[in-house]
Amino acid sequence: MRRNIIHLGATELRYEIREIVLIANQFKKLGIPISWENIGDPVQKGCELPLWMRKIVSDLALESSSYAYSPTLGVLSTREFLASRTNKKGGAQITPDDILFCNGLGDAISKVYEYLDAGARIIGPSPAYSTHSSAEGSHASQAPLTYNLDPRKGWLPDLEDLRNKIKYNPAIVGILIINPDNPTGMVYPKEILQEIVSIARTYDLFIIADEIYNNITYNGAKAIPLCEVIDDVCGISMQGISKEFPWPGARCGWMEFYNRQKDTQFSGLVKAVEMAKMLEVCATTLPQLTIPAFMTHPEYPAHREKLNKEIEERGDIVYKYMQGIPGIITNKTYGAFYNTIVFEPGVLKETQTLSVPNESARILVEKLVQGAPHDKRFVYYLLAATGICVVPISSFCSELLGFRVTLLETNPEKMEWIYKTLRQSIIDYINS
């Protein structure tokens, strides 16, 4: 090419959650059965949507309006429903025009970061969810900015770390929280959220809250939505149906904008995001139409409660199997459907291996681990030896070494095998 054609931030675009699939498929071709514990797709893992939900979708699909464009912001009746639901919580008050539908939260995330000023930065949690950290890093053409979540304190954020990084970096204009958190399963206590709002107010920042898992909580936890604590600070809540219904293939999410008129810069960003969506015309219509029908159905609360209880039970089984292993840090989960296991510093070494009976798989894994981060080395050996596919935490924009495993397997026997095998593999690897 006559000149460089690649955006400087392109090197920050990483999504190990799906990239690990390419590695796993290499082992699959060698005869290793794969247990996919890498991605949060409940349907792929056997979650059956009840018949009443499918009937709502099929009935709406018979209506001609479901095949038309929606208004740019989204279906008005659905936005009215969602605005009313938010306003009943008694915090920030919005109108239907403060809601913008997107084709999944990936679409929403990319638009927000894309239309920030090139020098403006958003600081997010570490370990970081890859879609956010990659979008932020790509936007800035630099490594993502992060504050630490502490595995020794139940993955709660280090607020002193957050405050100091904001204080000494005037480029930071916003704070990202993911509540409940992906990849750790932590749920932010109300007092922590209030402190983050206070920090944002002190430094004249806005807040982005990814709340896709907001109604997926258990073990006595409740996720406090941003609208209840945001007060007079500008904010964006990102929500969707992919995890909650769950309907990941719908690619349907939305943003709610809080206090948008209180700051001209924030209002301008919101307007730019809306105009960007206008250029695309709109988000997909049919999934939007299902939201009021699903959420007001008399069987919906019991449906979500049942799924949450099942996730809680799996999470408790993982916690049971991970406890007592020397050299790792493990925490009970309270939201979303993942657990992150961390190796203590110095536990992982380049000489550690697992027994790999399949000779071709052994040759492949020995090639793949050359120069790999120590936790990725463990993940690759785990794949070769057992077929269990998890995601290394070093790829979640973190200096910690460990892995994320999902809490979604619906087959009780297979679930027990996965978590039991995972425990033994960790012990064998550390002791090898």
N, C-alpha and C positions, 0 to 999 in steps of 0.2 A: 504493500500500500504506500501511497505517496506521503502519508503521514499517519500518526497513531490514530486508530479508529475506536479504541476501547476506552470507556470511561474509567477514570482513575479509581473509582470505588468498586469496580467489578470484582476485584480480588477479595472483597469482603463478603461476597455472596456465597454463603455456605449453608447447607441444610443437611447435616449429618443424619438426621432422622430418616431421610429417604436415600441419602448417599450410601448408607450402610447396606441398603437393599442390593445395590450393585455387587458388593462384596459377598453378601449372603447367597446371592444367586450363583456365584462362582462355585461355592461349596455345594449348593443344591445340584448343580450339574455333575458333581462328583459323587452323587448318591447320598448326601447328608440331608435328612429330613429337617426342615427349618421350622422352628417355633417363633413366630413373629411377635416379639415383645418390644418392638421399636417405635410403633406409631399408634397414636390415640384414636383408633377407629373402632368404636364399639360394635358396629355392624359387621365389619370384617371378622371380628372375634366371636361372632355368634349371637349378638344381641338382637332378639326378634322384636320388631315393632308390633304392638297389638293391632288387631284387626280394625278397631275403631279408628285408629290413626290412618291406616291405609285407605279406609273407606272415605275419610274426609278428603284425602289427596285425590282419590279417583273421582269423587263427586265434583270437586273443583276443576279437575281436568276436563270434565264434560262441559264446563262453562266457557263460552267463547272469549270472555274477558281475560281468562288466564293465559291466552295466547297472544295478547296485545302488549305493547309497551306499557309500563307504568309511568306515572309522573317521575321526573328526574329524582326527586327526593325519596320516592317510594310510594307504595299504595297508600292513599290518604286514610282510608278506614283503619289500616293497620297502624299507621303512625299516630292516629288519634287514640287508638287502644293503648299503645305503648306509652304515649305521653301521659295519659290518665293513670296508668299503672305506676309510673315514676312519681307523679305528683302526689299520689296517695301515700307515699312514704314520708312525706312531710318535710323533705329537705329542699334541694334545688327544684325550682318550678320551671317547666318547659312547655313549649307548644309543639304541635306536630311539625312545624317548620324548623324545629331544632333537632330533627332526626333525619339522618341520611342513610339510605340503604346502599349496601355494596355487595359485590359478588364474593361473599365470604370475608372474614377478617383480614386475610392476606391482602385483598384489594384495599381495604380500609387502611391498613398499616402502611402499605406502599404509598398511598396518596398523601397521607399526613407527612411522612418524611420527605417525599419528593418536593413538596411545595414549601418546606421550610427554607429560610435563607441559607445559602451555602455554608456560612460560618456558624450557624446556630446549632447547638447540640442538645440532645435529649439523653439524660443519664438514666440507665435502667439497671435492674438487679442482675447479679452474677452469683450462681449460674443463670444464664440468660436464655430465654426462648429464642431460637435461632431466627425466626422470621423478623422479630423486632430488632435484634442486635445486628443482623445482616443489613436490614434496611437502613438503620441508623449509620452504620459504618460506611455503607455504600454512598449514602447521601453526603457524608462528610469527607469521603475519600481518606478516611483514617480508621484506625481500630476503634471499635465502639467504646463509649464511656460507661463505666459501671460502678455501682456501689455493692458492697459485699452482703450476702446472706450467710449467716453463721451456722454451720451444721452442728456445732457444739451447744447452740442455744435454740434448738428446734427450728433452724433455718430462718429465724427472725432477722430482719435487716439491721445492719450496724449503722445506727442513725448518726453517730459521730463521724463515721467514714463518709456518709452521704453529705452531712452538713459541711464538712471540711472541703470536700471536692467541689461543692457548689460555691462556697465562699471564695475559693481561690481560682475559680475558672469562670470568668464573666461570659464565656461563650455559651454556657448552659442556660437554656431557656425553659426547659421542662423536665419533669420527673415522671418516669414510667413505673407503674406498679402492675403486677399480674396477680390477681386475687380472685380465687385461690391460685397458688403459684404453680406454674409449670416451669421446671421439672420436679420441684421438691415436694409438692403436696401440702405446703404450709398455707395456713389461712391467716391473714393479717388481723391482729386484734384491733379493736376500735381505737384504743389509745395510741397505737402506732400510726394508724391512718390519720388521726387528728394531728399528731406531731408532724407528719409529712406535709399535711395541709398548712400547718404553721410555718414550716420551712419555706414552702412555696410562696406564702404570703410575704414573708420577710424579704425574700430575694426577687419578688415580682416575677414568679414563674407560673406556668400552667402545669396541670397534671393530666397524664394519660393513664387511664385504668383499663387494662384488658380484663374484662369480667366475663369471658366466655364460659367459665366454670362456676359462676356465681351461685347457681342453684344446685351444684354438685358438692355437697358437704356432708359430713358424717362424724361419728365419734364425739357427738355433742357440740360440734362447731357450727357457727353460722357466719357466712361471709357478709360483711357490712358493705353495701354498695356505695360507690363514690358519692352519689347524689345526696346521701344522708349526712356526709361529713364535709362536703366541699365548701359550704358556707358561701363567702363572697369571692372565692378564688376561681379563676377560669379553669375549665376542665373538659375532657373528652372521655366518655365511657364507651368502650367497644364491647358489643354483645352479639350473640348469634345463636343459631339453632343446631349447629353441627354436633355439639357435645351433649346438649341438654335434651333434645327430643328423643334420641339422637338421629340427625339426618345430615351426615357430613357431605354427602354427594350433592346436596341442594346448593352448596356454596352461597349461603344466605346469612349475612350479618349486617349490623347497623351501628352507627355512631350516634350518641346523644351528646349535644353540646351544651355545657352549663356556663351561665354568666357570660355569654358570648358578646354582649353589648358593653361589658364593663371595661374592655380594653380594645382600643382600635387595632392594635397589631394582631391580637388573637382573633378578633372579628374578621380581619383581612385574610388570615390563614384559613378560617372556616369557609369564607366565601370562595377562596381559591380552590379548595377541595370540592366544594359544591359545583363550581364551574367545570372542574376536571371531569366530574361525573356526568355533567350535562353533555360534554363532548362525546361520551360513550352512550348517551341517551338515558340509560337507566339500568338498574339491577334486574335480575330475572324475576318475573311476575309471580308465577305459581307458588313458590315457597313462601313469599310474603303473605299471600292470601290465607295460608294455612295457620298462621301464628295466632290470631284471635280464636279461631275455632279449636285449635289444640289446647291453648292455655286456659280456656274457659270451660273445657269439657269436664263433666263431673268425675271422670275417671283419671284425669291428668295428675292431680296431686298424689294419688296412690301409685300411679305408674312411676313418677319420679322418685317417690319414697322407696319403692321396691328396688329400683336400680341403685340408689344411693346405699341402701342396706347391703346389697350384693358387693359393691365396691368396698365398703367398710370391712366386710368379712374377708375379702381377698387381701386388703391392705393389712389386716391384723395377722393373717397367715404369713405374709412376707416378713412383717416385723418379727413374728415369732421365730422364723427360720434364720433371720439375720442376726438376732440377738446372740451375744456370747461369743461371737467370732473374734478372736484377738486380731487387732490390726485394722478394723473397720469402724466407721461411725454410721449408725443407722438411727432413724427417727420414725416415730409413728406418723401416719399421714392423716389429714383432716379434711382435705378437699382435692378436687380434680381426680385423676386416676393414674397417678404415677408415684413411684418411690425412687429416691436418689440415694444410692449407697456410696460412701466415700471411704477410700483407703487412707489410713493414717500416713503422714509424711514418712518417707523412707521405707515403707513396707514393700512397694513394688520395685522390682529390679529387672535388668535386661536379661538375666539368666533364667528367669522363671518360665515354666511351660506347663502344659497339660498333656496327658497321654492322648494321642490321636491315632486310633486304630486304623483309620483309612489312610493308606500310604500316600495316595494322591493329594488328599486334604492336608496331610502333614507337610508335604513338599510346598504346597501353596501357602500355608500359613507361615512357614519359615521365611518365605519370600516377602510376604505382606508386612511382617512385623519389622523389617529392617528400617531403622530410623523412626519408627512410629512412637508417639507419646506412650508412656508406660501403661496408661489405662486403656488406650486403644489396642495395645499389644494383648492385654488380658481379654478384651472383647473379641479379638480375632481368634485367639486360642479357644475361647468359650464356644465360638461358632464352629470351629473345626472339630472340637471334641464332643460337643453335645447338640449342635444345631440351634441353640438358644441365641436369638438375635436381640441384643440390647444396644444402647447408645452410650458411647463414652462421654463423660462429663467435661473433659477437656475441650470437646467440640461445642460446648454450651458457653463459650466465651468465659472460661473459668480457669484459674490456676490450680483448682482442686483436681484430684484424680479419682475417678470413680465411674459409675454408670447409672443410667436411668432404666427402670423396668416398668412396664405397664401393669395395671391391675384390672385387666379386662377379660382374661381367659374364662369362658363360660362352662367349659367341660371340667367338672370337679376333679376327675382323675388326672387329666392332663395338667391342670393348674397345680395340683399337689406335686406332681412329678417335676414341673418346671422349677418351682421355688425350692424344693428339696435338692434337686440337682444343682441349682444355682449355689446353694449353701455349700454343698460338698466341693463344688468346683473352686469356689473362693478359697476354701481351706486347703485343698490340694495345690492350688496355684501358689498361694503364699508359702507353703511348706516345701515346694519343689526346689 
